[in-house]
Structures are given as C-alpha cells and as structure tokens.
Amino acid sequence: MDSGWFYDTNFHLNNSGAILFTKSLVKDLKVVLKNTSPTTIDDPTMPVVPPDAETSGDDSDLGCFTFEETSSDATIVGISDEGKTKDSLVVPFTYNGKKITSFTSNAMTSDSLKQVTIQSNIRFIEGASFDELPSLKRIVIMNSSPSTLAVGQSLLQGTNANIYVQKDVLAYYKLNYSWSAYADRIFPLE
C-alpha cells in the first residue's frame, strides 16, 4: 500500500488506510467463502502525506556506503572499502536525490567501526543491524522522536555498543514500546 495510507510507519495504518485494508480483507474472505454479494464499503480518499520538515542533512560520508534504490527512496546495503577504513561514520541523508530511509541488517559490517551516527532520515533499523561488531562502542541517534524510528529485535546482539540520544528525549526512548527493550543501554548524548 502507498505511504499515504499509513500514520507513521508501515505498521500503523491511518483511518483511511484501515478502511481500505478492511475492504480488501472482506473481498478476500468473500472469495474464499464463495460469497458473491457486493461489498458496500466505499473507497476512502488517500490523505495527502505532509512533506518532511527536514529535507537535507549531513552527507559527508556518502562515499563510505553502498546503496539500493527504489522509485522513492534509498537503502544502505553495505559499507564501501573507503568506509571500512574509518572508525566513525555518519549515515548519510540522501543518495542520488532520494532520501535514505533504512539500512539492511548486517549493512554496517566493518572491523574498524567504533561509532555510527544515525540522522533523522532513517525510519527503520532492522534487528541484528549491528550484529557481531565487537569494535562498535557508540550508536548516536539524532532522531528526536522514537515513534518515527522503528527498531527490530536483537539490535545490539554481538556488540558492546550503547545507544546515545539527545538529553531531552532520553525518557521518550527509554519508555517507548519498541526502544524500551534497550533501555538499560540508552544514555544521554553529552
């Protein structure tokens, strides 16, 4: 479904998205049940997605990553040879004019990486994204709203890294449904 049907992540449909999904589910059930009655749920209008407040960020480490593109955004799939020589990396904001919104699990594989900074453009961090990175010590998250940054399970498995967020949002991260699993490893950014 298009992003206009969702509230904040691809796990949370907005009101119109819930109606459209329900209609689709009803139609699928009717096929299975061989029910030929009409479905009388009207198609909702897709809400207009508000533009992101931030349209640019730090792209200084762009050459340190490898990417895959879709028609609307980009995903980091690995660290380049140049990136593997650095001990600190900033996840870039854009690639080829498209916002970078995620990185795949194990995309951050590098024996020298000690710190990674994640800007507000990232919307999802897969579980095991930092798996088996014993050199990694700091994951700095610049997003001030944990509800707009979904996180998978086993994020810190195999690493001794801690997560650092801005002081004024520390409690939000520690109490957030998804992030609370890592509460004992989330600290204020000094």
N, C-alpha and C positions, 0 to 999 in steps of 0.2 A: 504494500500500500504506500502511496505517496506520503511524504513527510507532513503534509497539511492535515492529515487525519490523526496525528499524534500530538500529545501535550508537550512532553519534554524529552522523552526517549522513545525508542521503538518498542518499549514495553508498556507504555501508557497512552492508550487511545484517548483523544478528546471526545466530547459529547457526540459530535457528528461522526467521528470515526467509529465509536461504539455502535451507533445506529447502522452504519454501513456494514460493519462486521457482523452484526446480528442478522441483518437481512441476508447476507451471504451464507451464514450458518443455517438459517431457516431453509434457504433454497437447497443447500446440500443435503439437509435432513429429508426434505421432501423427495429428492431424487432417490435416496436410499429406501425410503418408505413407500415409494411409488405413488406419492400423493400428487395429483395434478391440479390441485386447487391453486388459484392465484395468490401470490404473496402481495399483501396490500401495504407493505411498509414503503413509504415514499423515500426516494433517494435524497439524502441531505446535501446541502451545499458545502463543499470543502472550504474551511476557513482559510483566510489569507495568512500565510506564515509571516510573522513580523521579521524584518531584517535584523540580523545580529548587530548589536551595538558596536562590537569590535570587528573591524574589517581588516586589520593588519596587526602584525606582531614581529617578534624577533626571528628573522630567517637567516641569521649569521652562520648557522651550522647546517644549512640546506644540503651542501655537498657531502655531508657525513652520513647520509641516509640513502636508501633505495626505496622506490615507491611503486604502487599500483594505482591507476586512476579509474574512476567511473565517470559517468557523464556529469556528475555534480560535485564530486569531492575526490580526495586522495587519501591513501592509507600507506603508512610506513610498513615495509615488509622486511627491512634489514638495515644493518649498518654497513656503510661502504668501507673500502680499505683505508681511506682517509680518516673516517670516523673511528676506526679500530685503533688508531694511534693516539687518540685523545682520552683523557681521564674524566672530562666533564663535557656533557652535551646538552644543548637546548633543543627540544623537539620543535621544529620549525612550524610556522603558522600557515604558509601557503606553498604550493608546488604547482608550477605552470598555471598560475592564476586561480587555482582551486584550493579551497580550504582543506587542510589536513585535519581529519576528524577522529582518526584512530590509528593504532598500530597493532599488528598481529602478535599473538603470543610468541615468545622467543625472538622477536624482532630486534631486541636490544642486546643480542649476544655479542659480547666483547670482553676479553680478558683484562683490559685496562680500565674499563668504565667504573668510576667511583661515584659520580653524581650525574643524575639526569634531571633536567628541569622541564616540567610539562606545563605548557601555556593553556590559556582558557579555551583554545580552539578544539582541544581534544574532548570528545563526548563519551568515549568508551575505552576502558583499559581492560583487556581480556585477562582472565585468570592465567597464572603462570607466565605473565609477560616478563618477569624478571627472574624466572626460574634458573637456578644453578648459576647465579652470578655472585660468587663469593667476594669479588672485589668491590661490588656496589655497596656504598655506605649511606647515600642520601638520595631520596626521591623528593624533589621540590615540586609542589603542585601550586600553580599560580591561580587556579580557578577559585573564585570566592564563593561559589555555590555548589556544595556537594551533590545537590539534587540534579544538576545538569552534567554530572560526570559519573556515569555508571561504571562500576568496577566488578570484575569477576572474582571467583573464589581462588584461593591459593596464590594470591598475588605475590606474597613475599616468601613463598616456599623456596628453599635452597639459597636464600640470601640473608645477610645480616643487616640489610638496609633498613632505615627508618624513614618515615614519611614526614615531610615538613610542610606546613601550611601557614598562611598569614595568621598572626596572633588573634585578630578579631573574628576569625571564622573557625578557630580551633574547636570550640564546643560543638559547632554545627557538624563538623566532620566526625567527631567522636560519638555523637548521638545519632547520626544519620543511619538509616536502616542498612544500607549497603556497606558503608565505611566503618560501622561500629565493630565489625569483626577484627579490625586492625587498630582499635582504639589505644591499646597499650603500646603501639609503635608509631603513633601520630604525635608530633611535637610542634611547638610554635617556631616559626621561622624568625631567626634573630638577625 
